[in-house]
Amino acid sequence: MEYYELLAKRRMYRHFSRQPVPDPVLKRILEAATRGPSAGFTQGFDFLVLNQRPALDKFWELAITEDWKEKTTSHQGLWNAPVVVLPLANPDAYLSRYSEKDKSYANLVTERDWPIPFWFIDTAFATMLMLNSVVNENLGALFFGLFRNVDLIKNAFRIPDTFHPIGAVAIGFPTSDTKSSSAKRPRREQSSQIHFNTFS
Ligand SMILES: Cc1cc2nc3c(=O)[nH]c(=O)nc-3n(C[C@H](O)[C@H](O)[C@H](O)COP(=O)(O)O)c2cc1C
């Protein structure tokens, strides 16, 4: 697939069949995610991949309520996705890397010293690579926020305390095309969004 065609084609899907994602395909998608840039080449992001039903069922049990599951029309079938990946940002890896000789000049000693937390940036870049690779494999994905029970989810899957899931990515074979309320918003005019040489 041509690169710009792929970007234009990418969008979030919220309904999946239970058809499994073949292992080699999943492997390619995950490998792509590890190819992202990272500050100081810290690579301070991990991925928790849930691709077995008991693990997936546990995740959904904690991540969403029965009430929402019944009521949502935009996300019916999200929980059928055969794969859910939690991209995990690890600030400690950055604190450690930036205490090394070639980086210590920056004086980024505690998390609060970082004007922008690079661990979230790097983890998001990696996640974007995953989303694009999903398109390249003719699958669908949804990146979604975790709004409840994050500590319980971390506990259930033995995620170390210092790792923060930036959200979750459901991956699978999309079954329908219902857009969320957000996706119905119009795309911004590029002329109002891209500023050449001066902002205004
Ligand atoms: C940080 C972030 C959080 C998001 N959280 C959710 C979410 O919780 N639920 C959801 O359905 N979509 C979520 N989305 C998807 C957006 O709604 C979607 O990207 C946007 O509407 C544009 O649609 P498109 O990605 O299909 O082009 C999220 C996207 C991002 C980047």
Ligand as a Chemical Component Dictionary entry (heavy atoms), coordinates in Angstrom:
data_LIG
# 
_chem_comp.id                   LIG 
_chem_comp.type                 NON-POLYMER 
_chem_comp.pdbx_formal_charge   0 
_chem_comp.three_letter_code    LIG 
# 
loop_
_chem_comp_atom.comp_id 
_chem_comp_atom.atom_id 
_chem_comp_atom.alt_atom_id 
_chem_comp_atom.type_symbol 
_chem_comp_atom.charge 
_chem_comp_atom.model_Cartn_x 
_chem_comp_atom.model_Cartn_y 
_chem_comp_atom.model_Cartn_z 
_chem_comp_atom.pdbx_ordinal 
LIG C1  C1  C 0 -5.537  9.984  22.904 1  
LIG C2  C2  C 0 -6.745  9.399  22.214 2  
LIG C3  C3  C 0 -7.769  8.881  22.985 3  
LIG C4  C4  C 0 -8.884  8.318  22.382 4  
LIG N1  N1  N 0 -9.833  7.748  23.152 5  
LIG C5  C5  C 0 -10.888 7.146  22.568 6  
LIG C6  C6  C 0 -11.844 6.448  23.367 7  
LIG O1  O1  O 0 -11.715 6.351  24.606 8  
LIG N2  N2  N 0 -12.875 5.874  22.734 9  
LIG C7  C7  C 0 -13.023 5.935  21.373 10 
LIG O2  O2  O 0 -13.981 5.387  20.857 11 
LIG N3  N3  N 0 -12.138 6.574  20.592 12 
LIG C8  C8  C 0 -11.063 7.163  21.152 13 
LIG N4  N4  N 0 -10.126 7.779  20.363 14 
LIG C9  C9  C 0 -10.294 7.811  18.903 15 
LIG C10 C10 C 0 -10.748 9.179  18.412 16 
LIG O3  O3  O 0 -12.095 9.386  18.716 17 
LIG C11 C11 C 0 -10.511 9.240  16.889 18 
LIG O4  O4  O 0 -9.138  9.107  16.618 19 
LIG C12 C12 C 0 -11.031 10.531 16.284 20 
LIG O5  O5  O 0 -12.412 10.636 16.423 21 
LIG C13 C13 C 0 -10.695 10.649 14.795 22 
LIG O6  O6  O 0 -11.170 9.523  14.088 23 
LIG P1  P1  P 0 -10.179 8.585  13.212 24 
LIG O7  O7  O 0 -9.017  8.197  14.117 25 
LIG O8  O8  O 0 -11.035 7.417  12.842 26 
LIG O9  O9  O 0 -9.695  9.409  12.060 27 
LIG C14 C14 C 0 -8.992  8.322  20.963 28 
LIG C15 C15 C 0 -7.951  8.849  20.193 29 
LIG C16 C16 C 0 -6.836  9.362  20.803 30 
LIG C17 C17 C 0 -5.714  9.888  19.943 31 
# 
loop_
_chem_comp_bond.comp_id 
_chem_comp_bond.atom_id_1 
_chem_comp_bond.atom_id_2 
_chem_comp_bond.value_order 
_chem_comp_bond.pdbx_ordinal 
LIG C1  C2  SING 1  
LIG C2  C3  SING 2  
LIG C2  C16 DOUB 3  
LIG C3  C4  DOUB 4  
LIG C4  N1  SING 5  
LIG C4  C14 SING 6  
LIG N1  C5  DOUB 7  
LIG C5  C6  SING 8  
LIG C5  C8  SING 9  
LIG C6  O1  DOUB 10 
LIG C6  N2  SING 11 
LIG N2  C7  SING 12 
LIG C7  O2  DOUB 13 
LIG C7  N3  SING 14 
LIG N3  C8  DOUB 15 
LIG C8  N4  SING 16 
LIG N4  C9  SING 17 
LIG N4  C14 SING 18 
LIG C9  C10 SING 19 
LIG C10 O3  SING 20 
LIG C10 C11 SING 21 
LIG C11 O4  SING 22 
LIG C11 C12 SING 23 
LIG C12 O5  SING 24 
LIG C12 C13 SING 25 
LIG C13 O6  SING 26 
LIG O6  P1  SING 27 
LIG P1  O7  DOUB 28 
LIG P1  O8  SING 29 
LIG P1  O9  SING 30 
LIG C14 C15 DOUB 31 
LIG C15 C16 SING 32 
LIG C16 C17 SING 33 
# 
